[in-house]
Amino acid sequence: MPEQDLLARYLHTREQSTRACQPLLIEDYGLQAEAFTSPPKWHLAHTSWFFETFLLVPFLAGYRTPNAQYQMLFNSYYNGVGQQYARPQRGLLSRPTLEEVSAYRAHVDSAMTSLLEESGHPQRHEIIARSRLGIEHEQQHQELFYTDLKYSLFANPLYPAYLDSPGQSAPAKPHQAGSGGFQWREFAGGLVEVGTATKGTGDPGFAFDNEGPAHSVYLNPYALADRLVTNAEYQAFIADGGYLRPEFWLADGWAILQERQWRQPLYWLERDGRPLQFTLRGLQPRDPDQPLCHLSGYEADAYASWAGARLPTEFEWEAAARVQPESAPDFDPAKLHPSPAAGENPLLQLYGDCWQWTGSAYRPYPGFRAGEGAIGEYNGKFMANQWVLRGGSCVSQQGHVRCTYRNFFYPHDRWQFSGLRLARDL
């Protein structure tokens, strides 16, 4: 990003967050159905807190916060800058009001404009680097806004819609599947380079610190399915007793299944014998050709075992994605749901439909070093007990769908737009 475009990009990103909230009612801003979700109002405040804490306080002379208690209320997990308000109780924050949070955003935006226009600042390089990270951070929260809101709306038995359903449109040209429902694409493996050499936020390009350093890995020959698993294909797994047969499940996954009584993916419903799914447009007929979505890593792994396949490693996915035609779509705020496979690329639905579970643990790359200070807590301290997902989803922001991007969640998590692509050994 050229330095002269930084302020415009900052303001555009901030406006995107407020625009995403336009369909909300005032009652929606405090919704928090579970501890792992956050209310829309909290997302608006926390992203402002990030710029205030890591840019305005250290670098803008004379800056004053509108409320010193915001430092604690909207701190997510940064132990190096003080205490945090308990995450499970964010929905209890009826105060500050939405009006006060909006005023806080405006206050931060005015101060950030002053800071970014101060071209002669002695810490200009660090200001640019942190501003870019802050923009990317807010875009991550824009994605979380949709995933959290969907989960919280689903807790309401009225199944309210975030957006009204659009009129009927012509379907996309379907992908011509092979005789087995999909085709296997083979890859020779060998020694491949993965990760990025971009050095965090200071390079001309952008990458999060967990995407590097670039390094080599050896892959045995393997194959990937040319598209994501569909609703219809997963329904066959359910019909064959997939949720009742422990031989397909990892031990931890089977224990979670028994504890939570999972019998189908999150957001699947039946009414009067009709298969439905909850979406951000409310209840919709379940399209058998749409990619399966909102699946835990344990469910993805069990399906792959049932299908006589496995999950890809994150490096198999990345190596295959690197040699595919550029196909990363722009974020469409009217879409908000994955689409059936369509097109002519060898690997379809790599980006922009569902995050794809891999069988890889989320661990640091060789030579990884977390940044200094509290800002170094961004990724590194979460590198335990989670699995890597690749590819981006229909609610991922532009620029967050690239072949080196590493998303990570616990294998029992299902509220993200997560699906799966099968792999096998050759």
C-alpha positions as CSV (number, residue, x, y, z in Angstrom):
1,M,0.0,0.0,0.0
2,P,1.6,3.4,-1.0
3,E,2.0,5.6,2.0
4,Q,-0.1,8.4,0.5
5,D,-3.1,5.9,0.2
6,L,-2.9,4.9,3.9
7,L,-5.3,7.4,5.3
8,A,-7.8,6.8,2.5
9,R,-7.6,3.0,3.2
10,Y,-8.0,3.6,6.9
11,L,-11.1,5.7,6.5
12,H,-12.6,3.3,4.0
13,T,-12.1,0.4,6.3
14,R,-13.6,2.2,9.2
15,E,-16.6,3.1,7.1
16,Q,-17.0,-0.5,6.0
17,S,-17.5,-1.5,9.7
18,T,-20.3,1.1,10.2
19,R,-21.9,0.2,6.9
20,A,-22.1,-3.4,7.9
21,C,-24.2,-2.4,10.9
22,Q,-26.8,-0.5,8.9
23,P,-29.3,-3.4,8.7
24,L,-29.2,-3.9,12.5
25,L,-31.9,-2.8,14.9
26,I,-30.8,-1.1,18.1
27,E,-31.6,-4.3,20.0
28,D,-29.1,-6.2,17.9
29,Y,-26.0,-4.3,18.9
30,G,-25.7,-6.1,22.3
31,L,-26.3,-9.7,21.2
32,Q,-23.9,-12.3,22.5
33,A,-25.2,-15.8,22.4
34,E,-22.0,-17.5,23.7
35,A,-18.7,-16.6,25.3
36,F,-16.9,-17.1,22.0
37,T,-18.9,-14.5,20.2
38,S,-18.9,-10.7,20.7
39,P,-21.7,-8.2,20.3
40,P,-21.6,-5.8,17.3
41,K,-21.2,-2.8,19.5
42,W,-18.2,-4.4,21.2
43,H,-16.5,-5.0,17.8
44,L,-17.0,-1.3,16.9
45,A,-15.5,-0.2,20.1
46,H,-12.6,-2.8,20.3
47,T,-11.3,-1.9,16.8
48,S,-11.2,1.8,17.9
49,W,-9.4,0.7,21.1
50,F,-6.7,-1.0,19.0
51,F,-5.9,2.2,17.1
52,E,-6.1,4.3,20.3
53,T,-3.9,1.9,22.3
54,F,-1.2,1.0,19.8
55,L,-1.0,4.3,17.8
56,L,-2.6,7.3,19.4
57,V,-1.5,6.9,23.0
58,P,2.2,6.3,22.1
59,F,2.6,8.5,19.1
60,L,0.1,11.5,19.1
61,A,1.2,14.2,21.4
62,G,-1.6,15.5,23.6
63,Y,-4.0,12.7,22.8
64,R,-6.7,12.2,25.4
65,T,-9.1,9.3,25.5
66,P,-12.8,10.2,26.0
67,N,-13.1,7.6,28.8
68,A,-10.2,6.0,30.6
69,Q,-12.3,2.9,31.4
70,Y,-12.4,2.0,27.8
71,Q,-8.8,0.8,28.1
72,M,-10.2,-2.1,30.2
73,L,-13.6,-2.6,28.7
74,F,-12.5,-3.0,25.1
75,N,-9.2,-4.8,25.6
76,S,-9.6,-8.3,24.1
77,Y,-6.7,-10.3,25.2
78,Y,-3.6,-8.1,25.4
79,N,-2.1,-8.8,28.9
80,G,0.7,-6.5,28.3
81,V,-1.5,-3.4,28.3
82,G,-3.6,-4.2,31.4
83,Q,-6.8,-5.9,32.5
84,Q,-9.7,-7.0,30.3
85,Y,-13.4,-7.1,31.0
86,A,-14.6,-10.7,31.1
87,R,-15.2,-11.9,27.6
88,P,-18.4,-14.0,28.4
89,Q,-20.0,-10.8,29.8
90,R,-19.5,-8.4,26.9
91,G,-23.2,-8.6,26.1
92,L,-23.9,-7.0,29.5
93,L,-22.3,-3.7,28.5
94,S,-25.5,-1.8,27.8
95,R,-23.3,1.3,28.7
96,P,-21.5,2.9,27.0
97,T,-24.5,3.4,24.7
98,L,-24.3,2.9,20.9
99,E,-24.3,6.7,20.6
100,E,-21.3,6.9,22.9
101,V,-19.4,4.1,21.0
102,S,-20.1,6.0,17.8
103,A,-18.7,9.1,19.3
104,Y,-15.6,7.2,20.4
105,R,-15.1,5.9,16.9
106,A,-15.4,9.5,15.5
107,H,-12.9,10.7,18.2
108,V,-10.4,8.1,17.2
109,D,-10.8,8.7,13.5
110,S,-10.2,12.4,13.9
111,A,-7.1,11.8,15.9
112,M,-5.8,9.1,13.5
113,T,-6.3,11.5,10.6
114,S,-4.1,14.0,12.4
115,L,-1.5,11.4,13.1
116,L,-1.4,10.0,9.6
117,E,-1.1,13.5,8.1
118,E,1.9,14.3,10.3
119,S,4.5,13.3,7.7
120,G,7.5,14.5,9.7
121,H,6.9,12.4,12.8
122,P,10.1,10.8,14.0
123,Q,8.4,7.4,14.4
124,R,6.7,7.6,11.0
125,H,7.9,4.1,9.9
126,E,6.4,2.5,13.0
127,I,3.2,4.5,12.7
128,I,2.7,3.2,9.1
129,A,3.5,-0.4,10.1
130,R,1.0,-0.4,13.0
131,S,-1.6,1.5,11.0
132,R,-1.5,-1.2,8.4
133,L,-1.8,-3.9,11.0
134,G,-4.7,-2.0,12.6
135,I,-6.5,-1.9,9.2
136,E,-6.1,-5.6,8.7
137,H,-7.2,-6.2,12.3
138,E,-10.4,-4.3,11.7
139,Q,-11.1,-6.3,8.6
140,Q,-10.7,-9.5,10.6
141,H,-13.3,-8.1,13.0
142,Q,-15.6,-7.3,10.1
143,E,-15.6,-11.0,9.3
144,L,-16.2,-11.9,13.0
145,F,-19.1,-9.4,13.0
146,Y,-20.9,-11.6,10.5
147,T,-20.0,-15.0,12.1
148,D,-20.8,-13.8,15.6
149,L,-24.1,-12.1,14.6
150,K,-25.3,-15.2,12.7
151,Y,-24.7,-17.4,15.7
152,S,-26.5,-14.9,18.0
153,L,-29.5,-14.5,15.7
154,F,-29.8,-18.3,15.4
155,A,-30.3,-18.5,19.2
156,N,-33.7,-16.7,18.6
157,P,-36.4,-19.2,17.8
158,L,-37.9,-16.6,15.4
159,Y,-34.7,-17.0,13.3
160,P,-34.6,-13.3,12.3
161,A,-32.8,-12.3,9.1
162,Y,-29.9,-9.8,9.0
163,L,-30.7,-9.1,5.4
164,D,-33.9,-9.6,3.4
165,S,-33.9,-12.4,0.9
166,P,-33.2,-11.2,-2.7
167,G,-35.3,-12.0,-5.7
168,Q,-34.7,-15.1,-7.8
169,S,-31.7,-14.9,-10.0
170,A,-30.3,-17.2,-12.6
171,P,-28.1,-19.9,-11.1
172,A,-24.4,-20.0,-11.9
173,K,-23.2,-22.5,-14.5
174,P,-22.6,-25.7,-12.5
175,H,-19.3,-27.5,-12.4
176,Q,-19.3,-30.7,-14.4
177,A,-18.4,-33.2,-11.8
178,G,-16.6,-36.5,-12.5
179,S,-18.1,-39.9,-12.2
180,G,-17.5,-40.0,-8.4
181,G,-19.2,-36.6,-7.9
182,F,-15.8,-34.8,-8.0
183,Q,-12.5,-35.2,-9.6
184,W,-9.1,-35.8,-8.0
185,R,-6.3,-33.4,-8.9
186,E,-2.9,-35.0,-8.5
187,F,0.3,-33.2,-7.3
188,A,3.8,-34.5,-7.4
189,G,4.8,-33.2,-4.1
190,G,8.6,-33.0,-3.5
191,L,10.4,-30.1,-1.9
192,V,8.2,-27.0,-2.0
193,E,8.5,-23.5,-0.5
194,V,5.7,-22.4,1.8
195,G,5.0,-19.2,3.8
196,T,6.0,-15.7,2.9
197,A,9.2,-13.7,3.1
198,T,7.2,-10.5,3.8
199,K,8.5,-9.2,7.1
200,G,5.3,-8.4,8.8
201,T,3.8,-4.9,8.6
202,G,6.9,-3.0,7.4
203,D,7.2,-4.5,3.9
204,P,5.6,-3.2,0.7
205,G,3.3,-6.3,0.8
206,F,1.4,-7.3,3.9
207,A,1.4,-10.6,5.8
208,F,0.6,-11.5,9.4
209,D,3.6,-12.7,11.3
210,N,2.3,-16.2,11.5
211,E,2.5,-16.5,7.7
212,G,6.3,-16.6,7.8
213,P,9.2,-17.1,7.7
214,A,9.2,-18.8,4.2
215,H,10.7,-22.2,4.4
216,S,10.9,-25.5,2.6
217,V,8.8,-28.7,3.3
218,Y,8.8,-32.1,1.7
219,L,5.5,-33.5,0.5
220,N,4.8,-37.0,-0.7
221,P,2.7,-37.2,-3.9
222,Y,-1.0,-36.4,-3.1
223,A,-4.3,-35.6,-4.6
224,L,-7.0,-33.0,-3.7
225,A,-10.7,-33.0,-4.6
226,D,-11.4,-30.4,-7.2
227,R,-14.2,-28.8,-5.1
228,L,-15.6,-28.7,-1.6
229,V,-17.8,-31.3,-0.1
230,T,-21.5,-30.5,-0.7
231,N,-24.6,-30.6,1.6
232,A,-25.9,-33.6,-0.3
233,E,-22.7,-35.5,0.1
234,Y,-22.6,-34.9,3.9
235,Q,-26.3,-35.9,4.1
236,A,-25.2,-39.3,2.8
237,F,-22.7,-39.5,5.7
238,I,-25.5,-38.8,8.2
239,A,-27.9,-41.3,6.5
240,D,-25.2,-44.0,6.8
241,G,-25.0,-43.4,10.6
242,G,-22.0,-41.2,10.5
243,Y,-22.8,-39.5,13.9
244,L,-23.5,-42.9,15.5
245,R,-20.3,-44.8,14.4
246,P,-17.3,-44.2,16.6
247,E,-14.9,-45.8,14.1
248,F,-14.8,-42.6,12.0
249,W,-14.1,-40.2,14.9
250,L,-11.1,-39.0,16.7
251,A,-11.4,-39.8,20.4
252,D,-11.8,-36.1,21.4
253,G,-14.3,-35.6,18.6
254,W,-16.4,-38.5,19.7
255,A,-16.4,-37.2,23.3
256,I,-17.6,-33.8,22.1
257,L,-20.2,-35.4,19.9
258,Q,-21.6,-37.3,22.9
259,E,-21.5,-34.4,25.2
260,R,-23.2,-31.9,22.9
261,Q,-25.4,-34.4,21.1
262,W,-24.4,-33.3,17.6
263,R,-26.4,-35.1,14.9
264,Q,-25.9,-32.7,12.0
265,P,-24.0,-29.5,11.1
266,L,-24.7,-26.2,12.8
267,Y,-27.6,-24.3,11.3
268,W,-29.3,-27.3,9.7
269,L,-33.0,-27.7,10.5
270,E,-36.0,-29.7,9.3
271,R,-39.5,-28.3,9.2
272,D,-42.4,-30.4,7.9
273,G,-40.0,-32.8,6.3
274,R,-38.2,-30.0,4.4
275,P,-34.4,-29.6,4.8
276,L,-33.6,-26.0,5.8
277,Q,-30.5,-24.1,6.9
278,F,-30.2,-20.8,8.8
279,T,-28.4,-18.0,6.9
280,L,-27.9,-14.3,7.4
281,R,-31.1,-14.0,5.3
282,G,-33.0,-16.2,7.7
283,L,-34.2,-19.7,7.1
284,Q,-33.6,-20.9,3.6
285,P,-34.1,-24.2,1.7
286,R,-31.0,-26.3,2.0
287,D,-29.4,-26.4,-1.5
288,P,-27.9,-29.9,-2.0
289,D,-25.2,-28.5,-4.3
290,Q,-23.9,-25.7,-2.0
291,P,-20.7,-26.5,-0.1
292,L,-21.2,-27.9,3.4
293,C,-20.6,-25.1,5.9
294,H,-20.3,-24.5,9.6
295,L,-18.6,-27.8,10.3
296,S,-16.2,-28.5,13.2
297,G,-12.7,-29.9,12.5
298,Y,-13.8,-33.2,14.2
299,E,-16.8,-33.5,11.9
300,A,-14.7,-32.7,8.8
301,D,-12.1,-35.4,9.9
302,A,-14.9,-38.0,10.5
303,Y,-16.5,-37.4,7.1
304,A,-13.1,-37.7,5.4
305,S,-12.5,-41.0,7.2
306,W,-15.9,-42.3,6.2
307,A,-15.2,-41.3,2.6
308,G,-11.9,-43.2,2.5
309,A,-9.9,-40.0,2.4
310,R,-8.4,-37.5,4.8
311,L,-8.0,-33.8,5.4
312,P,-5.2,-32.1,3.5
313,T,-2.2,-30.7,5.4
314,E,-1.9,-27.0,5.3
315,F,1.2,-27.3,3.2
316,E,-0.5,-29.6,0.6
317,W,-3.2,-27.0,0.4
318,E,-0.8,-24.1,0.0
319,A,1.4,-25.8,-2.5
320,A,-1.6,-26.7,-4.7
321,A,-3.0,-23.2,-4.4
322,R,0.2,-21.6,-5.5
323,V,0.0,-23.2,-9.0
324,Q,-3.7,-22.4,-9.6
325,P,-5.0,-19.4,-11.6
326,E,-5.6,-16.3,-9.6
327,S,-9.2,-16.6,-8.5
328,A,-9.6,-14.7,-5.2
329,P,-13.0,-12.9,-5.3
330,D,-13.8,-9.5,-3.9
331,F,-16.0,-9.5,-0.7
332,D,-19.6,-9.1,-1.6
333,P,-21.8,-7.8,1.3
334,A,-24.9,-9.1,-0.5
335,K,-23.7,-12.7,-0.8
336,L,-22.9,-13.8,2.8
337,H,-23.2,-17.5,1.9
338,P,-21.1,-20.0,-0.1
339,S,-22.1,-20.9,-3.6
340,P,-22.1,-24.2,-5.6
341,A,-19.0,-25.0,-7.5
342,A,-18.8,-23.3,-10.9
343,G,-16.1,-22.6,-13.3
344,E,-13.2,-24.2,-15.2
345,N,-10.2,-24.0,-12.8
346,P,-8.5,-27.2,-11.8
347,L,-9.3,-26.5,-8.2
348,L,-12.6,-24.7,-7.5
349,Q,-13.7,-22.9,-4.4
350,L,-10.2,-22.3,-3.2
351,Y,-11.1,-18.9,-1.9
352,G,-14.2,-17.0,-0.9
353,D,-16.7,-19.7,0.0
354,C,-15.7,-21.7,3.1
355,W,-12.6,-21.8,5.3
356,Q,-11.2,-25.3,4.7
357,W,-10.1,-27.4,7.6
358,T,-6.7,-29.0,7.3
359,G,-5.2,-31.7,9.4
360,S,-2.3,-29.5,10.5
361,A,-1.8,-28.2,14.0
362,Y,-1.4,-24.4,14.4
363,R,2.2,-24.1,15.3
364,P,5.0,-21.6,14.5
365,Y,7.1,-21.9,11.4
366,P,10.8,-22.5,11.8
367,G,12.4,-19.2,12.8
368,F,9.2,-17.6,13.9
369,R,9.6,-14.8,16.5
370,A,6.8,-12.9,18.0
371,G,7.1,-9.1,18.0
372,E,8.2,-7.2,21.1
373,G,5.7,-5.8,23.6
374,A,2.0,-6.3,23.8
375,I,1.5,-6.1,20.1
376,G,3.5,-9.3,19.8
377,E,0.6,-11.1,21.4
378,Y,-1.4,-10.8,18.2
379,N,-0.8,-14.4,17.0
380,G,2.0,-16.2,18.6
381,K,0.5,-16.9,22.0
382,F,-2.4,-18.9,20.4
383,M,-0.1,-21.5,18.7
384,A,-1.3,-24.4,20.7
385,N,-4.3,-26.9,20.6
386,Q,-5.8,-25.4,17.4
387,W,-6.0,-26.5,13.8
388,V,-5.2,-24.5,10.6
389,L,-7.8,-23.5,8.1
390,R,-7.1,-22.2,4.6
391,G,-8.8,-20.3,1.8
392,G,-11.1,-17.6,3.2
393,S,-14.9,-17.6,3.3
394,C,-17.8,-15.7,1.8
395,V,-17.5,-13.1,4.6
396,S,-13.7,-12.7,4.5
397,Q,-12.6,-9.2,3.5
398,Q,-10.6,-8.4,0.3
399,G,-6.9,-9.1,0.9
400,H,-7.5,-11.8,3.4
401,V,-7.8,-14.6,0.8
402,R,-4.3,-15.5,-0.2
403,C,-2.5,-18.8,-0.3
404,T,-0.3,-18.1,2.7
405,Y,-3.0,-16.9,5.1
406,R,-3.3,-19.1,8.1
407,N,-6.6,-19.1,10.0
408,F,-6.9,-21.1,13.2
409,F,-9.6,-22.4,15.4
410,Y,-10.2,-25.2,18.0
411,P,-11.3,-28.4,16.3
412,H,-14.7,-28.3,18.1
413,D,-15.5,-24.8,16.7
414,R,-18.4,-24.7,14.2
415,W,-19.7,-21.1,14.1
416,Q,-17.1,-20.0,11.5
417,F,-17.9,-20.4,7.8
418,S,-15.9,-23.7,7.7
419,G,-16.1,-26.6,5.3
420,L,-13.8,-29.2,3.8
421,R,-11.9,-30.4,0.8
422,L,-10.8,-34.1,0.7
423,A,-7.3,-35.3,0.2
424,R,-5.6,-38.6,-0.3
425,D,-2.2,-40.1,-0.7
426,L,-0.9,-41.3,-4.1
